[in-house]
Amino acid sequence: MKILVTGGAGLVGSHTAEYYAKKGDEVIALDNLMRSNLFGYNKESVEFNWNYLAQFDNIKRIKGDVREESDVMKALGNGVDAVIHTAGQPGVPLSMKIPKEDFSINAYGTLNVLECVRKTCPKAAFVYCSTNKIYGENVDQISLEEEETRYVYKSKKGVSEELSVDLTGHTPYGASKYTGDIYTQEYGHMYGMKTAVFRMSCIYGTRQFGFEDQGWVAWFVIANLTGQDIIIYGDGKQVRDLLYVDDLVEAYDKFINSDIKHDVFNIGGGPRNTTSLLEFIGLVEQKTGIKFRKIEHKSWRPSDQKVYISDISKVSKALGWKPGITVEKGLEKLIEWVGANNKFFI
């Protein structure tokens, strides 16, 4: 099988490329390596993953931008069997500072890739990495109860694909990602392409270069091990379901090899793999034996969902999939990786 992975140097992209390379497939990884510049980071981040992928003879790395038709067409060549579109501007706060750039990358970039695939290899499976942020503040209409260290849903286990995405605040990031989401659905409906939208909750894993504005799981581990301060926006009782990146890639592969023509899936760790920020801080300190140097509290961020837990019953039933790596086990893997590569974070 021949696979194109856009955003191939990112967390999800690099793990996806590695997964298929180890299966013996032919992989093309496309990335413009702009993450560090976007977030004002003066060290390597995705460049590490880019270099990591060089060890695989069956991964062809192409430096290019998903917004440039010529770059995407070069990566597609004579055609591929599947495209996993992980490329994107991933920062919610950053989208509020640079909304035009955010739209250009997330919305137009997705449309450009879809159209190039339709022209070149319309029978290829197309996987779009969407986000829980497309539901915006509608998530906060779900009744909550406050406990000592977290908020909990009163009457639900998780958020299903049926929750409305309309008449609510999203942030520019949520809006641009939803634009790509709905275009992916349309290319399935209108052009008969095999498409899947995966509305992802909190994805984490090794080779994740987390910053305060994006990738908080990795950022908390990095800050703890390198003695940096962290900021909690709100009271720290907000809850997310965590999914280790390897489990996510397995779900992509199951869709590609399924008979499903097109669909939308909420995906994350589900109700069994949840944590609040306060609980996660305690777990990190327990695993590393190091106290955080300083924890500062600031006001809630716009459209920050107090609780988001994915209802993964649809994706589990449709693909015969379930998370295999617990939060504790995944955290241990991440701590080990950050500890072994701390020169990139000091």
Beta strands, then each sheet from edge to edge (+ up, - down):
strand 1: 2-6
strand 2: 26-31
strand 3: 59-63
strand 4: 82-85
strand 5: 125-131
strand 6: 144-146
strand 7: 151-153
strand 8: 194-200
strand 9: 202-204
strand 10: 230-233
strand 11: 239-244
strand 12: 262-267
strand 13: 274-276
strand 14: 295-298
strand 15: 307-308
sheet 1: 3+ 2+ 1+ 4+ 5+ 8+ 12+
sheet 2: 6+ 7-
sheet 3: 9+ 11+ 13-
sheet 4: 9+ 11+ 15+
sheet 5: 10+ 14+
end
